[in-house]
Amino acid sequence: MMKNVMEVLFLLMLLFTVHAKEKSYNPPEKPALTRCRSPEKETFTCWWEPGSDGGLPTTYALYYRKENSETVYECPDYHTAGENSCFFNKNDTSIWVNYNISVVAANALGRAFSDPVDIDVVYIVKPNPPEKLKVAVMEDKGWPFLRVSWEPPHKADTRSGWITLIYELRVRLEEEDDWEMHLAGQQKMFNIFSLRSGGKYLVEVRCKPDHGFWSEWSSTSYINVPDYFPREKSMWILVAAFSAFIFLILTWLLHMNTHRLKHCILPPVPGPKIKGFDKQLLKNGKSDEFFSALVVPNFPEASPSKYEDMLVVEFFEVKEQELMLEESNDLLDGGLKYESSRSDSDSGRGSCDSHTLLLDKCREAKEERQTNRDGSLIEKQIRQKDRKEEAISPDISSGRVKTWPSLYSPLPQYGSNPLDKQSSLEMAKQHSLSISSFLTQPGTKDALGLSYMDFCLSNKQNHVHPQTQVQTRSNVNISNIGHKHAPAGLHSPTTQYVEVQRVNKEDMVLLQPVLSRCGLIEDCPHLPKGEDYSKVKGVDYDNRLLLQREGTGEDMCSGMDQETNGERGNCYTTSTVSIMQKPTACIYTVMPIQEGMALTLNGYVDTANMGNLPSC
Amino acid sequence: MTVMQKVIWSLLLWPCLQTVSIPLDCREDQGSLLRCPSISQEKLLDRVIQHAELIYRVSEESCSMFEEMFIPFELQLQRNQAGYACITKALPIPSSRSEIQLISDKWLLHSVLMLVQSWIEPLVYLQTSLNLYDVAPDTLLNKTKWVSEKLISLEQGVVVLIKKMLDEGLLTTNNSEQGLFQYDAQPEMLESVMRDYTLLSCFKKDAHKMETFLKLLKCRQTDKYNCA
């Protein structure tokens, strides 16, 4: 029985203790000070986090101590700032002073002290967000921008300098997520550029003291940016109009210069400019008809003149050496021979034969000849049976009879047939001038004058250079042919190359001595520089080519009236030896060919022997 | 140039000569009574405030740099342990807003002057102490050197300001201020570091005080009744 009572009591006691343990009370846990903040550097608040209260009602007390004294004060205000907080008002707040603060939790069973915290009010300032945020859209030369303005939190005394605040704002479009941050410094106004037109923007601003914490972001301000697109559009329209205008101008220019461009890009192939040349006939393949068509009445001239021979002689002389080099079937006509001469493509030939010129030049000339010979082959074929000459000059083919055709080149004929040569000469003369002042008299001095003109076509042209050297050297062969009056004084053939400068409106052929060749060579002793060209004045009734000399330079008395009176020539020139002379227009008539006369058959006056001639 | 031209030019340039001859910053010996007529009181005050702001900013940078490098995190919170109290704690300087609102302009200026003068020597000591460090970065040394130099010019400015504003006579450098700062000749390493850290942080605080006082003073010049 006693045992049973004892057991029951024991069980009851156990039950009690168990029951008692479920409701145990403990002293409170240690609280912790979470933070202390001052909004304006004049007051501050501290918050703490209470621990477990141990089941018993617990009270919390905050005690603080200033740095210089040992006095412990208790928190003056537990309620203003809410629960678990302590508010220090102005009177209790000292700046630049370290506070040592701690919180004590107490209940019936015990007390708990938090860890102490040292703070200086100056360093715990977290201001309120800025107030009265205003956003407006403004325009700067047509481009809009946002003007944001705000005011500092009303509690912070920035005016007196007690607090210095710096601001920061952020902007974003309504539909986007990323903010664009802008630091505004101490100013209370800010401009935001580079906006997107037609968008809705959100703006917020916050502030911070020079040492402290950032405030919270202010309330958001919304703003709509109006459309300003038309500005951009008008600029594009302007650009488009301008480019169209430029394009039109270019097209017009192109159109105006098609002709020239065509010549530039696709130089026309020179066509035959032979009187009576009929392409159709050629195509038909009936050569007889074709050739008969080419025959021009009154050609060749029947009446020979004694000058012909002379002319011929000259030709032969000049090109005689070349004959060997030519093809054997080259003897078709004298007229065709010019091809080869053309193929020589340089007047250097003559000059090579000239004693006065350097040998180097000869080599060049020969090389050129070689190269150009092939080019002339084709042309040769065409002219094989014919004496017509083609215009070599591409200019002619282009329709501009600006230069004399290379008809003159054929003049240096060295065919064995004097007659041929004569005729070729005539041909040359005939065809050379597409103008009325064409020399019909074969072998006349006129022809001479014309025929002995050299071409110094530029090397740019692919054609053969129909530079026919005017050679005025006497040759033994001349005598063989039976010519007298071989110009003896032609030892020093001051070969002058004349190129047809142009044919002007009055049907005047303007000749210009070719200087290019000489320009290459250092010493061309007898070739005066700055020479003038002789101008064809006209053809008189006697079929004389009247040339008039202009300016300085060699005189070219090509108007040779050797026909009748050899004495008639009053071809006077100014002293030819000098290089630079005053331009004078001298009109030459025929200069009789005399012994020792410097007048060359081709109408050139050999400067070396000009002493005989009266001067203008 | 003829004599006549010279005379005319000199007459024309006479005002310029006058102004040129007087230095603008009025940094003379403290014993002179020379005033600076060329700069107005407002401009001088602005300039002094700028000085103080700069000094504060640089000292703040130096302090945080030092803290990062030499002070372990645990010790950073305990700046005012016993024995390392700020040297200027004994000075009668207002330390709360309400106090400051009560004191006069004169007292504000004098407080600033006191602060400045009391920090000149300790900063020199700080400089020598920092030079002894092996790993002190040059920027830190340069900053502290700059601060000590600027402080001297700030002192001069405040002296002139006092003369201008308060029409007081010269204030000689107080030799009694030197007593505030005493240091051991051969401190231990840790002590040395802690001492330097304390110096830096205290100076930072005092620089802020100077800046605030001067700004308040400026506010009072313009608007006496709304300022603090």
Interface residues (C-beta under 8 A of the other chain):
Chain A: K41 E42 E67 N68 K90 N91 T93 S94 I95 W96 V97 N98 V117 D118 D120 V122 D157 R159 S160 G161 W162 T164 D210 H211
Chain B: Y56 R57 E60 L77 Q78 R79 N80 A85 K89 S95 S96 R97 S98 K205 D206 H208 K209 T212 L214 K215 L216 K218 C219 D223 N226 C227 A228
